[in-house]
Amino acid sequence: MQTDTRIVIVGAGPAGLAAARTLVEAGLRPIVLEESPLAGGQGTRRLSPMTAPHRPALFSASAEAIARREDAEDAVLLQCDFRTGTLAWACHDNRLELLGPDGFDSLTYTHLVIAVGATDRLMPMPGWTLPGVFTLGGAQVALKRHASFIGQKVVFAGSSPLLYLAAAQYLRLGHRDLTVLDTTPASGKARAFPAMLRHEPRTALQGLSLIAELRRGGVTLRSGVRLDRIEGDSRVQRLRYTTARGRDMTAEADAVALGHGLRAETQLAELAGATFAFDPDFRQWFPRTDDMGRAGERLWLAGDSARIGGADAADAAGRLAAQSPLESLGRAADARQVQRNTRRLRKQHGFQRAMTDAFRWPAKQAASLADDVLICRCERVTAGEIRAALDTPSGPIEVNRVKSITRCGMGRCQGRFCGPALGEIVASATGEPPGRLRTQAPVRPIPLVFDAGPIAPEGEGT
């Protein structure tokens, strides 16, 4: 091994932890950067001390296995340079720009593995900016990290497997006033189920068991609905929707959790040099990688930040993404392990592709959004303002030009939450696939810090 090797892993979710384990087993001590206070990622988020006593109820039969997995992960991280609370906000010239507990810093690398996961994908709707509206992931964070429900009457709405998982976790901890509104028809799930069962029968059957658990718990479940609007004076009071049979309905609520699947966090990968290709099934732009996750000379991507696949796929991808740098350092790969993890990864990706029919991203809904619906919450840009930008004499028909004119995507989230809807509104007007917003640093909000030097005595200097 080269003595000047510095392998940096960004993200300590399932993919990053699998990569770290592979490198530690090879005798290396990678640097692992994690933005959160704890390892684990989103789907496998660690419980806070307040929530930990409820582990058996929350995870049911899986509780002991999860605890053993976390212990094994901690043992690996003890052999790494593990830095929590550290944000990688830019990347250039084989160097990461960081913001950590001690302030700003730079970190050079010889090999970079990015495993920063994904976030909820949202389609705006009237009232979605009211206090009391969360993402599905946010509802889980409230439960796991803060030992808190987001409300007393909670509606989980959208089209995502997280609708059922999050609702089941709330139910297990005693919440009894829950509603699940799924915008994908039951017929879509029925058509997708054989392919899901073929690729990953265990996961497919777990999904059915969640639905059965919710029904036994008396949770209201609706499929094939149209979400019309969220209403309330100063916060959420109700969600109005239309059933599959055209009946107008109201779900009383003081909190709503929205989500339409996941979108890959690809900003840091782009700054590190990745190129992209559009996937029409997911209607997302994913980085181009080889089978080992390699996206550049010094760059590897793993987990949902490369392609949506879930925790099991992330584990396999993390192992492959770590094995490839080892090969570049002269360490022969275990061919059987590579084949095994490649098969695991392909099965999980096939399962996720089948799920795009079971949980559909409502792309066509963008065209029907009223002009006064806010798309970009940070910059207060409406659907009407985006459409007006498309009608300017110069004819901007590309999302980055529309962003420049309207400032949609220039705010705090840097287009992470409004970008998918912006792309679909432009696509509905042009007939082209949705475009991709170009990334600029910082990829997350950072404080503006400067040192003005010592203050001059009054009357001296400026």
N, C-alpha and C positions, 0 to 999 in steps of 0.2 A: 504494500500500500504506500502511496505517496504521502510523505510526512506533512505536506502543505495542503492536504485535502480538507475542505470545509464544506460539508453537506448541510444545507439548511432546509428544514421542513416548516412550511407555514400552514398551521392548522393542526389541532390535536383532537380531531374527530376520528371516526373509524378508519378513514384512509390514512391520515397522518400518523396515527398510532400504529397501524400495521406496517407502514414504511419504517417507522422508528424501530419497531421490534426486529424487522429484517436486518437493518443496519447494525443494531446492537449485537445480534446473534453472529454477525460477521466480524465483530471486534471493533467497530467504529463507535464514536460518541458524537452523534449528530446534534445540531442545535435545533430545538423545537420551539417555535413561536406560537403562542396562543393568545388571541385577543381577550378571551374571557378569563375569569379568575380560576376556573377549573378545566381540566381536560374533559373530553366526552363528546363535543359537538352538539348539534341540535337534537336529532332524533334519539341519541343515546345520552342526553344531557344528565349530568350527575345531580343527585338530589341535594338540596341544602340541608343543614342540620335541622331546620324546622320541619322539613318534609320527610327526612330519612326514617323516622319512626313508622311512617305509613308505607314503607317499601313493600311489605307483603301484600297489602291491599291493592296498591297501585299496579304492581307488576304480576300479581297472582302467581302462577306456577313457575314463572320465569325469574322470580326474585332472587333465588339463591344463585342461579347461573349468572345473572347480571352482577351480583356482588363478587363472585369469583373472577369474572372478566375484569372488573374494575381493579381488583387487587393485582391481577397479572399486569394490567396496563401501568399501574403505579410502580411496580417493580421494574418495568422497562424504563419508565421516565426517570427513575433514580439514576440510571446509567446514561442519561442524556443531559445536555445543557438545556434544561427546560425553563422557558421564560414565559410566565403568565402575564396577563394584563398588558400585552405588547402588540401593538398594531403595526402591521407592515402597510404603509400608506402610499408608497411609491417604489418603483424599481427601474434602474437604468445602469448601464455599464457594469453588469454583474455585481450590483450593489443594491441592497434594500435600504430604504429609509424607514426608520422605526420611531414610534412614540411609545415609551414604556413608563414604568413607575418613576424612573429617574430623569424623564424628559426625552429630548430628541437624541437620536443616535443613527449611525450608519453601520451597515454590516455587509462586508463583501463575502462572496461565496464562489466555490468552484463548481458546485452542483446545487440546483434548486428544485425542490419538490413542493408544488403548490397543492394544498388539499383543504381549501377553505369552504367547501360545501355549497349550499344553496339557500335561498330564501323563498318565502311564499310568493307566488305569482298572483297578482290581483287584477280584477277587472272593475274599474270604478262603477258606481251606481249612485243615484240620487240619495244623499244623506250619509254617504260612507265616511265623511269627515266629522260626523258628530262625536262628541265624547261618549265613550262606551263601545266604540267599534275597534276591534283588535284584529290582527291576523290570527290564523289558526296556530301558527308557531308561537305568537305572543300569548295566546291562551294557555299553551303548554308551559311556557316560561313562568307565567304567574303561578301555576300549580307546582312545578318542580322546584323552582328557585325560591319563590316567595310564600309557598304554602297557602295560596289564596285563590279563590274562584274570581273570575272577572265580573261576576254579577250573580244576582239571585234568580233571575230568569234569563237563561242563556240560549241563544240560537246559534248553531253552527251551520254556516251557509256557504254554498259554492259547489265545487266539484273536485274532490280530492279524497284519497283514502284517509287523510288526516281528520276529515270530518268525523269518521266513525271511531278512530283511535282516540282522539282528544275527548269526544263525548263519553266514550267508555271509561277513560281515566277519571273524568269528573264524576261519573256514576259510581265508580268503585270507592271514591272518597266521600260518598254520601249526598251528592247533589241529586235532587229529584225533579227539578223543573227545567228540563232540557228538551230542545227541539233540533232535529237535523233536517235541513232542506238541501237536497242534492239536485243540481240543475241537469244532470245527465239522466235520461230515461232508464228505467229498469231493463228495457229491451237492449240498450247499448251494453249494459253489463253482461246480460245473458249471451250476447254475441261474442263478447271478449273473453268470457270465462273459459271456454275450451282451450284457447291459446295460453291463457294465464296458467291453467292447470297443467298444460304440457311443459311449460318452461320451468315452473316452480310450484309444484303441487302444495307443499307445506305452507307457503306464504298465501296462496290463493285460498286454502281452507281456513287459515287464520282470519282472513278478511270476512269470510262467511260467519265464523264464530263470533266476531265482533258485532255484526248485525244482529245475530241471534241473541247475544247478551243484552244489547240495547232494547230489543223487543221484550225480552223477559223483564227488564227493568222498567217497562212502561214508558220508554222514551218515544215521542212522536217522530216518525220517520216519513219523509215525503221525497219521492223521486220524480224527475222530469219536470220540476217546477221552473218558473221564470221569476227571478228576483226583480221586483218592481221598484221599491224604494224603502229606505229606512227613515222613520219619522221620529220627531221629538222636539220639544221646545229648547231646552238647554242641554239635553243629552238624549240618548236612545230611549224610546218608549215602545216602539213597535216596528215590525218589519212586514211590509205588505208584499204578497207574492201571488202568482197565478198558478193553479194546479195544472197537471197534464191534461185535464179535461176542460180547462178554460174557466174554472171557478175562481173568483177573487177571494183571497183569504188573508187573514191577519194573524201574525204571531206576536203576542205581547212579550216584550223583552226589555231588560235594562242593560243588556250587553249582547253584542253580536260578534262572532268570530268568523272572518271571511278568508277564503282561500280557494284558488283554482290550480292546485298542484304546486310545483316548484320551478324556480328559474335558477339556472346555474350562475354562481358568482365568478365571473370571468374577467373582471377588470384587472386584477393584478397579473393574470396570465397574459393579457394583451400587452401590458407595459413591459413584461419580461420577454416579449417577442413572439408570442403565439399568433398563428393565423387561424381563420375561422371558416366554417362552412354551415349553410343553412340546412336544418333538418325539418322537412315538411310535416312529419308525424307529430313531433313535439312543438313545431312552429317556434323554434329557437335556433340561435346561432351558437354552435358548440366549437371549441377549439379542435384543430386537427392534431391528432396524435397517432403514433403507431400502436401496435398491440401491447407494448410495454408502458405506454403512457408518455413516451418521449415526444415533446413538442418543439424542441430546439436543441442547439448544441449543448447547452448546460441546463436545459429546462425539462422537467417532467411534471405531469398533471395527473391527479388521482381523485377518485370519488366524484361527488355530484358537481364539483366545480369543473370537471371535464365533460361529464355526461350523466344525466339523471339515472340513478340506478339503485339507490337505497343503501342501507348499512352493510349488507352482505357483499354487494358489488364493490362498495368502497373498501372493504377489507381486502378483497382479492386484488383490486386495482392498486392499493397501497403497497402490497407485497411486490407486485410486478414493477411498480415505479421505483422501488428501492433496489430491486435486483438489477435493473438496467444500469444505473450508475456504477454498481459493483463490477459489472462486466467491463465498463469503460475503464475501470481501475485495474483490470487484469484478474479479477476474481471470477472464476468459471461459475456459470449459473447451474443450478440443479434442474436439469431438463424436465424431470417428472413434476417438480413443484411448479415450474413455469407452465407446463401443460395443464396441470390441475387448476391453477388459478385462472388461466385463460378460459378454460371451460366454465368455471364458476362465473366469471365476469360476463361471458356471452349469454349464459342462461339468465342471469339477472337482467341484463340489458334487453333480452328478448321479452322477459316478463314485463318490464317497464314499458316497452313499446306496445305490447298488447293492452296495457292499462290506459294508453291514450284514448282508446275507444270506450273503456269503462268509466273514465273520468275526463270528460272533454273540456279543453280550454275553449271558452265561448268567444271565439274570434269574431264571429259575425255580430255579436252584441255591440261592438265598438261603433258600427255604422249607425245604430239606432239610438245611441246616447243623445239625450237632449243637449242643446248648445250650452245650457247653463251648468252642466255637470262639471265639477272640478276634476281635472285629470292630474295636474301637478299641484299637490298640496303646498309644496315649499314656495313656489313662485305664483300660486293662485292663478293658474292658467286653465281655462275652460276648454271643453270640446269645441265650442263655437269659435274660439280664438285660433285653435289649431286649423279648423276648416277654412277660416278666413285667410290664414297664411298660405294655404294651398291655392287660393284664388288670386294671389297677387300677380301683377303683370309679368314679373320675371319667372313665374311658374315654378316655385320650389316644390319638388315632388320627392325629396329625399329627407329622411328623418333628421339628419344633422343640420340641414338648412332650415327646416322647420324649428328645430331647437334654437338655432341662432336668432330667428325672428321673434319667437314667442317666449323664450327662456324656459320652456318646458324641459325639465331634466337638468337644469343648471343649479338647483337648490341643494339642500342638505343631503338628500339621498342620492344625488348625482345620477338620477334616472333609474335607480334600481327598482323603484316601485311604480313610477309612472311610465317608464320606458316601454314595457310590453303593450300597454293601452295606446300610447302614442304611435308605436309601430303599426298597430292594427287599424287605427283611424286613417293613417296615411295609406296603408295597403288597401283599405276599402275604397279610397278615392282614386287610386292609381291602377288597381287590379294586379299589382305586383306583390310578391311576398314581403312581409314586414322587414324593414331595414334594421340595421344594428347601430346603436349609438356608439360613437367612438369614445374611448376611455381617456380621461385626463386625471393626472394626480392633483390632489389627493383622492384616493378611492373611498375614503371615509372622512368625515369632518375632523379637523385638527385645530387646535388653538393657534392664533396668530401671536407669536412671541417675538419680542425684539428687545435688545439691550441699548438704551439710549446713552449709556455711560453716566459718569458722575454729573450731578446737577451743578451748573456753574453758579457762583455767587451772583446775587441780584445786580444787574447792570453790566454783567460780563457775559459775552456769548449770546446765543439765541436758543 
